[in-house]
């Protein structure tokens, strides 16, 4: 079986490596300040999701997020990783949670930064009526129509600097994303993570949040106050799980780890240290 692609940072120590799980459309390099801080303490390893494979498979091969969680399980088995602490953003945190639920021996504690926790009805509709959902869900339409190539990285930066999604990022943190998200191509610089794949992931959202409410896995969850991926009603219900710590960042949005990496690290590093013992 072909080994799944990965990136690593830091040196191997007596501690188990930290598994870092990136979001849909955000390659690991987007999180450079967070990964660098983690790598000062132990090795960090990140699996590159299907859209970043070379070559990337056809997006139509994805039908639900459990397939992506199965990829995570395969990656852990290939790298002989067990009983590790995982840190994930958005989709990455969800697939790590799904993998841990299926294989509890793999992950002993999990940081979920802005996990996409959509209502079950919406997830059901994406599978039953994909064409209708595609035409009605703004984020899918935006993904399919976003510019996917620029003549230079500076042009890519200048374009994204003006967009609402990135307005809370500093220039330095936006550059981390630009350098990770674009690679050299014949046209100049193209998205490393194909926009068709980004849209496909949004369109195959999978219900799982009922499992969060009764999960016994130690979890630290971080949520931005302006997010649209975790509604307030569910957030309040989730707070009733005694095994999970939930932290609000009132001034942040879904790109919380890119917007406020130092604030995120202030919560994440003690949690990782606690569960690495």
Steps between C-alpha positions, in 0.01 A plus 500: 500500500644837396605722787288810545684833469602693810700793635703497819658764723730485800712220635389168643502502881393266776153648458266362235462727196207739479268439209393824327193487275448781249170645379328473164700721256764595758823298465708450818737789423208738555542436873872566521500690837298227673691208352837665572407551866386139533816378325720667761377238749462186288476375146188609309360293216227597259321284247430668165135443416379359167487833311874542564596158366707497181304443289181587684218247451173601338287701745197287409668213687406670829151426632533576871755609758529153649711412195741775603503365856586156363794664320616635838480151650700360210759776546535425872544130430759562228703721735451271802344784699285427804385678812595846374368849564340654191441863409267580213325791333157482340472186283831371639366495854183324386679223313730451799198471729331253265819294480538498879140389543557208262848419637534623860857365518629767261421833668495556876410872500387742231498875443210597272548854369184626332368154407234503229198378698202541271144382576416146397218618271741712294746211470219267393383746233849532351487132414133478401486822295861588409411721201252704703745540787778601261282777355380625839808475722713810457827346616485229232433753225783720627743208502419406141537856376802618698807602298728199481807647331706819522806626316691541828471430871479876555194514275344215697574683825357828372177331392448314828596805706179666380262209568272487802602148603859613565434843648598394854837353395820698538714539188749246638233239564340560161840440338524165682175403331600633156832315497330177608193526277667578167762310306691583184325400176511585128260790553705641789368385836199270538303372797670195647165390638262488199188713535287213367616293795430782743141521375459121505600486865246767588237310303557171681464630857435209735300501823697414811429760766263271692810292573678803647232541765579162658864454403739401780810600303673796668432795269592867501269688262563858385232709330504843339222735598421587136496141376225347289616141543392442863165650590449646847229253597719199433800668665299534822391137484858387436617683814309244705752227409724472810787351296532804276636851560345767279656842451353803320701757301241779466689706241597214269339320207542156346865567415576534871841323491616732220342808654629454855772233512643629828161493669443149370842387622426636848221242522650219294852469644391432862241248377756317287753501784242365744408207279853422380598382848 
